[in-house]
Each structure stands twice: as structure tokens, then as C-alpha cells.
């Protein structure tokens, strides 16, 4: 819990472009919930650069709420989760806005016995050289916080 509070406070005071990602077991199921929070304008710019740079930002801004099917393909390109070296596809459940931020809720279905998790976080890395993707992982008794950057965007964690 202290890690979550510390990372949240660091995110507020950062001068760089940052995101906050939480990867945790869904209560009462074997699923993983992933919650990503980032600046809405950064999300639109990254979406535009990643998916369709022919669409103007003002067109993307006019999509309110932002279509889940469009954001779903973006998320599956930007966040990669592997459990026991098996790639998981995420399903975007909903998109919320909070002030200038967008919050994306994604569901993943991992295999029952998870020995390790590899996380790759490429959100905003194509836009900014100083991006910090702050990530918290809580699975079973395992909990850690990690800062992913443009140069260090992937890591494997042993869950045992």
C-alpha cells in the first residue's frame, strides 16, 4: 500500500510525461485487472501516432466518449503481458475520464498457475523521450512497483 501512495505522489510532482498502471488479481476470480491512468491529450496523441496518424486530433477529441473498440486495439499494442511466457490478450472493459486524465480498465485471463509475469509497457514511448510509466503489480503474495521508460520498457518478475 505504501508503494501505491509513494508512486502516486511521485507521479503528481514529475516534470516528465507519466502514466500510472496497476496490475492486480480481480477479487473472487482468476482474472487480472489492469487499470491505466494517463493524461487524455497524451492518450489521444499516442493513439493517433500508433493507430492512425491520418486522423486529426480535433476529430479524436470530438469522439466523446472515446470508442472502446478503438482504444482496445491501442491498448493491446501498447501493453503486453505474458504469464509463463504465454502472451495474454486484454479486453478493454471501460474508459472513464477524470479531470484531464483518462482511466482505462482492462481484463486479462491468465493460466491458473502463474510462475512469472513479463510486462512490457510502451505507452507514450513513441511520443516522448522522458516518459515514465509507473507500474504496480500485485498477484497473490507478490507486490512490486516498477518505473518503465523508453529505454527500459520490459521486465520479467518471478511470482513464487
N, C-alpha and C positions, 0 to 999 in steps of 0.2 A: 504494500500500500504506500509506503514511503517513497518507493521508486516512482510510482504513478504521480504523486504530488510533486516530487522533485522535477521529473521530466516535464510536467505541465507548466510549472513555474519557469523553467528554463526556456520553454517554447515561447512564453509570453515576452521575455526580455531579449530574445535573439534578434540580431540585426539581419540575419540571413533569412532566406525563404525556408520555411519549415512546415512539416506535416506531423501529425500525431496518429499513430496506428496502434491499435490494441488487438492482439490475437489471443483469444481465450476460449475455453470449453463452454459450450452452451449449457445452461442449467438443465439438468434432467435428461440430457441426450449425449450421444457420442459425437455430435457435430462441433465444428469450430465456428465461432462468431468472429468476424473481423470488422472493426469499426475504424474508419479513416476520417480524420478531420483535417481540412486544409482550406486556404483562402479560396473563395468562389471564383474570383478573377483568375487566379493561378490555375485552378482546375480547368476553366474554360480555355485558357491559353494552351495548357498542356494537352487537353483533349484535341483542340484544333491542330496542333503540331503533330500529334500522334495518329489521329484517325483521319482527319480531312482538312488539310490546310487551304482548300479552296473555299471553305465556308468562312464568311466574315464573322468577327467576334460579335458584332451587333446582332447578327442572326442568332448566334448561340445564346446571347443574353436574353433574347426575346422568348426563348423556349422556357416557359415557366408553368409548371415545374419541369426541370430537365428530364427528358425521357429516360426511363430506366433501361430500356433495351439499348440505347446509345451508350450510356455510361457503363453498362455491363461489359461490353467488348473492350472499352478503355481499361477498366479495372483488371480484366484478365490478361491484358498486355503489360500492365504496369506492376502488378503484384503476382509473384509466383510463389506458391507454397508446395513443398514436396514433403511427404511423410514417408519415411523408409525408402527414399529415392523414387517414390511414385508421385508424379505430378497430380495435383488436385485442381479441378476447375471450380471456380467460385460462382455463386449465383447471387447477384445483387438483389437484396430484398426491398430496400427503400433508400430514398435520398431525402435528407432534411436540410433546411437552411437555418443557420443561427447567426444573426448579425451578418457579418461579411464572410462567414465560413459556410462550407458545405460539409455535411456528415453523410458518409456512405456506409451502409450496413450490408455486409456480405456473409453468406453462409457457405461453409465447406464441409464435405463429408469424408473424413479420414478413415483409414482402416482401423479396426478395433485396437490392435496392439501397436502403439506408436513408440518406436525406439529413438528416432531422431526426427528433427524438423529442419528443413532448409528453407530460408526465407530470402527472397530477392525483392527489393523494393526500389523501383525505378521511377517513382512519382516525381515529377518536376526535374529529373536529372537531364533531360534534353533541353530544358529552358535555362537553367541557372547552374553556374559552376559552384555556388556556395550553398546548395540545398542541403538541408538536414532533415532526414526522415526518422523521427524518433519513434521507436517501436518497443512495445511491451508484449512479452509472450508469457502467458500463464496456462500451463497444461499440467493437470494433476498437481504434484508437489513441486513442479519446476516453475520458476519465475525468474525472468531476467529482463533487463532493459538494454536496448542497443540503439546506437545512432548510426544510421546508414547515410552514406554520402554518395556523391557522383563517382568517386574513386573506390569506395568500399560499399557496394550495394547488395552484397550477398553474404550469408553466413549460415553454417550448419550448427545446430545445437543438439547435444545428446540429452535425451529426456530421462534416462534411467537414474 
